[in-house]
Amino acid sequence: MTLKHIRLELARTKEHPDGDPRCGYEFAAPLDATGHFDADGWKADKALCSVRRFWHGADDEKGLLVHAHGRWAFSYAAGDADDEPIFKFDRHAFVPGEYVTITEHDGVARPFKVVSVR
């Protein structure tokens, strides 16, 4: 399975009523033909399933897509303390226009829009 590069941008929130393309994530993950995550592909290539969190006014963070404690998350350092769980990650279709919710470091669950898959 080929890894896809997915870009998520902050969707509309109370603090950002128009969303914000300067805040989001770019990550690599194996997807099937319908845009759904392929867990077997991840097992084969998990070291290549990287993530970059970008946020206006903050330094970029780089990490990996991980599976721990029955959930999928972005992780930037060893241990669970900095993990950002992704709601129903293994059930989403990662196609432009779809949305995904990520619980960030501050404990707030925010919506992100899939803007590109290449």
GROMACS elastic network, one bead per residue, 0.5 to 0.9 nm:
[ bonds ]
;  ai    aj funct       b0    kb
    1    30     6  0.62359   500
    1    31     6  0.74855   500
    1    32     6  0.76472   500
    1    38     6  0.83266   500
    1    41     6  0.60573   500
    2    29     6  0.83680   500
    2    30     6  0.59343   500
    2    31     6  0.74749   500
    2    32     6  0.87497   500
    2    41     6  0.83064   500
    3    28     6  0.59828   500
    3    29     6  0.51214   500
    3    31     6  0.68363   500
    3    41     6  0.83880   500
    3    42     6  0.88637   500
    3    45     6  0.84572   500
    3    48     6  0.83297   500
    3    49     6  0.78642   500
    3   118     6  0.88862   500
    4    27     6  0.81480   500
    4    28     6  0.54322   500
    4    29     6  0.54764   500
    4    30     6  0.58410   500
    4    31     6  0.65597   500
    4   117     6  0.63578   500
    4   118     6  0.55630   500
    5    26     6  0.68985   500
    5    27     6  0.56514   500
    5    29     6  0.67412   500
    5    30     6  0.87855   500
    5   116     6  0.79041   500
    5   117     6  0.55931   500
    5   118     6  0.52687   500
    6    25     6  0.80336   500
    6    26     6  0.55702   500
    6    27     6  0.53892   500
    6    28     6  0.62181   500
    6    29     6  0.76940   500
    6    94     6  0.76066   500
    6    95     6  0.86891   500
    6   114     6  0.71610   500
    6   115     6  0.77540   500
    6   116     6  0.57354   500
    6   118     6  0.66873   500
    7    24     6  0.74981   500
    7    25     6  0.58338   500
    7    27     6  0.66782   500
    7   113     6  0.83005   500
    7   114     6  0.59769   500
    7   115     6  0.57303   500
    7   116     6  0.52751   500
    7   117     6  0.66323   500
    7   118     6  0.89397   500
    8    11     6  0.87126   500
    8    21     6  0.84645   500
    8    23     6  0.84249   500
    8    24     6  0.53301   500
    8    25     6  0.50803   500
    8    26     6  0.62517   500
    8    27     6  0.85040   500
    8    99     6  0.84580   500
    8   100     6  0.83783   500
    8   112     6  0.56203   500
    8   113     6  0.52908   500
    8   115     6  0.58299   500
    8   116     6  0.74817   500
    9    19     6  0.76316   500
    9    20     6  0.65463   500
    9    21     6  0.51236   500
    9    22     6  0.72508   500
    9    23     6  0.57970   500
    9    25     6  0.66007   500
    9    26     6  0.87284   500
    9   111     6  0.85857   500
    9   112     6  0.52400   500
    9   113     6  0.53457   500
    9   114     6  0.67167   500
    9   115     6  0.67896   500
   10    13     6  0.81074   500
   10    16     6  0.82909   500
   10    19     6  0.52715   500
   10    20     6  0.52089   500
   10    21     6  0.62614   500
   10    22     6  0.78624   500
   10    23     6  0.55555   500
   10    24     6  0.54666   500
   10    25     6  0.86479   500
   10   110     6  0.75340   500
   10   111     6  0.63025   500
   10   113     6  0.63361   500
   11    16     6  0.78014   500
   11    17     6  0.82058   500
   11    18     6  0.72198   500
   11    20     6  0.66657   500
   11    21     6  0.83160   500
   11    99     6  0.79867   500
   11   110     6  0.78724   500
   11   111     6  0.54293   500
   11   113     6  0.55077   500
   12    15     6  0.81436   500
   12    16     6  0.56862   500
   12    18     6  0.51982   500
   12    20     6  0.77193   500
   12   110     6  0.89659   500
   12   111     6  0.73319   500
   12   112     6  0.82011   500
   12   113     6  0.89785   500
   13    17     6  0.52746   500
   13    18     6  0.75796   500
   13    19     6  0.64711   500
   13   110     6  0.75027   500
   13   111     6  0.75423   500
   14    17     6  0.56510   500
   15    19     6  0.85523   500
   16    20     6  0.66252   500
   17    20     6  0.86270   500
   19    23     6  0.86158   500
   19   112     6  0.85716   500
   20    23     6  0.57225   500
   20    24     6  0.81526   500
   20    56     6  0.88502   500
   21    24     6  0.70045   500
   22    54     6  0.70929   500
   22    55     6  0.60188   500
   22    56     6  0.54184   500
   23    53     6  0.78464   500
   23    54     6  0.55160   500
   23    56     6  0.57914   500
   24    52     6  0.84504   500
   24    53     6  0.59011   500
   24    54     6  0.54041   500
   24    55     6  0.62757   500
   24   112     6  0.71570   500
   24   113     6  0.88693   500
   25    51     6  0.67911   500
   25    52     6  0.56020   500
   25    54     6  0.59876   500
   25    55     6  0.85331   500
   25   112     6  0.86550   500
   26    50     6  0.83867   500
   26    51     6  0.56939   500
   26    52     6  0.52575   500
   26    53     6  0.66301   500
   26    54     6  0.80481   500
   27    49     6  0.68582   500
   27    50     6  0.55170   500
   27    52     6  0.62254   500
   27    53     6  0.85138   500
   27    64     6  0.82942   500
   27    65     6  0.79885   500
   28    48     6  0.71763   500
   28    50     6  0.55271   500
   28    51     6  0.66031   500
   28    64     6  0.89133   500
   28    65     6  0.82818   500
   29    37     6  0.71311   500
   29    38     6  0.79687   500
   29    41     6  0.82343   500
   29    42     6  0.68372   500
   29    45     6  0.86134   500
   29    46     6  0.82968   500
   29    48     6  0.80180   500
   29    49     6  0.52778   500
   29    50     6  0.78021   500
   29    65     6  0.79574   500
   30    35     6  0.88554   500
   30    36     6  0.83674   500
   30    37     6  0.59911   500
   30    38     6  0.54615   500
   30    39     6  0.76980   500
   30    40     6  0.86483   500
   30    41     6  0.56642   500
   30    42     6  0.61674   500
   30    45     6  0.83019   500
   30    49     6  0.80501   500
   31    34     6  0.75808   500
   31    35     6  0.52062   500
   31    36     6  0.51940   500
   31    38     6  0.52659   500
   31    39     6  0.87342   500
   31    41     6  0.80456   500
   31    93     6  0.87944   500
   31    94     6  0.79027   500
   32    35     6  0.53203   500
   32    36     6  0.54412   500
   32    37     6  0.64334   500
   32    38     6  0.61370   500
   33    36     6  0.74607   500
   34    93     6  0.68735   500
   34    94     6  0.82263   500
   34    95     6  0.81998   500
   35    38     6  0.89772   500
   35    92     6  0.79971   500
   35    95     6  0.58977   500
   35   117     6  0.87490   500
   36    89     6  0.88984   500
   36    90     6  0.70589   500
   36    91     6  0.67482   500
   36    92     6  0.60287   500
   36    94     6  0.60927   500
   36    95     6  0.86137   500
   37    41     6  0.84666   500
   37    42     6  0.84075   500
   37    89     6  0.75495   500
   37    90     6  0.55580   500
   37    91     6  0.73576   500
   37    92     6  0.74217   500
   37    93     6  0.74920   500
   37    94     6  0.77287   500
   38    41     6  0.52630   500
   38    42     6  0.63835   500
   38    43     6  0.89214   500
   38    90     6  0.78040   500
   39    43     6  0.63130   500
   39    44     6  0.88118   500
   39    90     6  0.76953   500
   40    43     6  0.50866   500
   40    44     6  0.65102   500
   40    45     6  0.88043   500
   41    44     6  0.51747   500
   41    45     6  0.62177   500
   41    46     6  0.79236   500
   42    45     6  0.50804   500
   42    47     6  0.85220   500
   42    48     6  0.85542   500
   42    49     6  0.72133   500
   42    65     6  0.88397   500
   43    46     6  0.54629   500
   43    47     6  0.88508   500
   44    47     6  0.85394   500
   45    48     6  0.54938   500
   45    49     6  0.67594   500
   46    49     6  0.51058   500
   46    50     6  0.81806   500
   46    64     6  0.79988   500
   46    65     6  0.74007   500
   46    66     6  0.78164   500
   47    50     6  0.72755   500
   47    64     6  0.74660   500
   47    65     6  0.86762   500
   48    64     6  0.79793   500
   48    65     6  0.89592   500
   49    63     6  0.87416   500
   49    64     6  0.58130   500
   49    65     6  0.56586   500
   49    66     6  0.84513   500
   50    62     6  0.73338   500
   50    63     6  0.57172   500
   50    65     6  0.60380   500
   50    74     6  0.85651   500
   51    61     6  0.80906   500
   51    62     6  0.56716   500
   51    63     6  0.51750   500
   51    64     6  0.53488   500
   51    65     6  0.66116   500
   51    74     6  0.69142   500
   51    75     6  0.83196   500
   51    76     6  0.84938   500
   52    60     6  0.66113   500
   52    61     6  0.56020   500
   52    63     6  0.65021   500
   52    64     6  0.84224   500
   53    59     6  0.87064   500
   53    60     6  0.55736   500
   53    61     6  0.50593   500
   53    62     6  0.64120   500
   53    63     6  0.83529   500
   54    58     6  0.74285   500
   54    59     6  0.71049   500
   54    61     6  0.67767   500
   54    62     6  0.89871   500
   55    58     6  0.54555   500
   55    59     6  0.71382   500
   55    60     6  0.67959   500
   55    61     6  0.89650   500
   56    59     6  0.81981   500
   58    61     6  0.89168   500
   61    76     6  0.68166   500
   62    75     6  0.82832   500
   62    76     6  0.58845   500
   62    77     6  0.89369   500
   63    74     6  0.67243   500
   63    75     6  0.53836   500
   63    77     6  0.69961   500
   64    73     6  0.83331   500
   64    74     6  0.57322   500
   64    75     6  0.54412   500
   64    76     6  0.65177   500
   64    77     6  0.87593   500
   65    72     6  0.71167   500
   65    73     6  0.58326   500
   65    75     6  0.63704   500
   66    71     6  0.82977   500
   66    72     6  0.57714   500
   66    73     6  0.54194   500
   66    74     6  0.61217   500
   66    75     6  0.65432   500
   66    83     6  0.86836   500
   67    70     6  0.67042   500
   67    71     6  0.55963   500
   67    73     6  0.63823   500
   67    74     6  0.87855   500
   68    71     6  0.55969   500
   68    72     6  0.66423   500
   68    73     6  0.77957   500
   68    80     6  0.84196   500
   69    72     6  0.84493   500
   71    85     6  0.67768   500
   71    86     6  0.76211   500
   71    87     6  0.83011   500
   71    88     6  0.82348   500
   71    89     6  0.82260   500
   72    84     6  0.84456   500
   72    85     6  0.58563   500
   72    86     6  0.58428   500
   72    87     6  0.79210   500
   72    88     6  0.80415   500
   72    89     6  0.63420   500
   72    90     6  0.77055   500
   73    83     6  0.58940   500
   73    84     6  0.50810   500
   73    86     6  0.53585   500
   73    87     6  0.87112   500
   73    89     6  0.83284   500
   73   102     6  0.83251   500
   73   103     6  0.89483   500
   74    82     6  0.84316   500
   74    83     6  0.56256   500
   74    84     6  0.51073   500
   74    85     6  0.65650   500
   74    86     6  0.75870   500
   74   102     6  0.89837   500
   75    78     6  0.76076   500
   75    79     6  0.82505   500
   75    80     6  0.75381   500
   75    81     6  0.87455   500
   75    82     6  0.61706   500
   75    84     6  0.64513   500
   75    85     6  0.87352   500
   76    79     6  0.89888   500
   76    82     6  0.64799   500
   76    83     6  0.69969   500
   76    84     6  0.89622   500
   77    80     6  0.80846   500
   77    81     6  0.82900   500
   77    82     6  0.68072   500
   77    83     6  0.81572   500
   78    81     6  0.83095   500
   78    82     6  0.84237   500
   79    82     6  0.74344   500
   79    83     6  0.79009   500
   80    83     6  0.52437   500
   80    84     6  0.87995   500
   81    84     6  0.89381   500
   81   105     6  0.85229   500
   82   104     6  0.85324   500
   82   105     6  0.61460   500
   83   103     6  0.87549   500
   83   104     6  0.78566   500
   83   105     6  0.72096   500
   84   102     6  0.64319   500
   84   103     6  0.53750   500
   84   104     6  0.50180   500
   84   105     6  0.62662   500
   84   107     6  0.84883   500
   85    89     6  0.86147   500
   85   101     6  0.85996   500
   85   102     6  0.58285   500
   85   103     6  0.54442   500
   85   104     6  0.73963   500
   85   109     6  0.89511   500
   86    89     6  0.54133   500
   86    90     6  0.89644   500
   86   100     6  0.73815   500
   86   101     6  0.59766   500
   86   103     6  0.64926   500
   86   104     6  0.89611   500
   86   109     6  0.89285   500
   87    90     6  0.85653   500
   87    91     6  0.89176   500
   87    92     6  0.88694   500
   87   100     6  0.69185   500
   87   101     6  0.54225   500
   87   102     6  0.61344   500
   87   103     6  0.77735   500
   87   109     6  0.87991   500
   88    91     6  0.53714   500
   88    92     6  0.65198   500
   88   100     6  0.81598   500
   88   101     6  0.82953   500
   89    92     6  0.56244   500
   89    93     6  0.87743   500
   89   100     6  0.75916   500
   89   101     6  0.85825   500
   90    93     6  0.85594   500
   92    95     6  0.89003   500
   92    98     6  0.82594   500
   92    99     6  0.82462   500
   92   100     6  0.72814   500
   93    98     6  0.71066   500
   93    99     6  0.87438   500
   94    97     6  0.86011   500
   94    98     6  0.66181   500
   94    99     6  0.81631   500
   94   100     6  0.85444   500
   94   114     6  0.65302   500
   94   116     6  0.87310   500
   94   117     6  0.73853   500
   95    98     6  0.59137   500
   95    99     6  0.88732   500
   95   114     6  0.62711   500
   95   115     6  0.77877   500
   95   116     6  0.72124   500
   95   117     6  0.65496   500
   96    99     6  0.85885   500
   96   113     6  0.75604   500
   96   116     6  0.54614   500
   96   117     6  0.68908   500
   97   113     6  0.61986   500
   97   114     6  0.55468   500
   97   115     6  0.62634   500
   97   116     6  0.85622   500
   98   112     6  0.84982   500
   98   113     6  0.58148   500
   98   114     6  0.54559   500
   98   115     6  0.81504   500
   99   111     6  0.64995   500
   99   112     6  0.54975   500
   99   114     6  0.59658   500
  100   110     6  0.83675   500
  100   111     6  0.57126   500
  100   112     6  0.53218   500
  100   113     6  0.64748   500
  100   114     6  0.75818   500
  101   109     6  0.61896   500
  101   110     6  0.54389   500
  101   112     6  0.60656   500
  101   113     6  0.88341   500
  102   108     6  0.81444   500
  102   109     6  0.53767   500
  102   110     6  0.55477   500
  102   111     6  0.65664   500
  102   112     6  0.74637   500
  103   106     6  0.78617   500
  103   107     6  0.57414   500
  103   108     6  0.53430   500
  103   110     6  0.62514   500
  103   111     6  0.89043   500
  104   107     6  0.54186   500
  104   108     6  0.56844   500
  104   109     6  0.62766   500
  104   110     6  0.74023   500
  105   108     6  0.74915   500
  106   109     6  0.87775   500
  114   117     6  0.77059   500
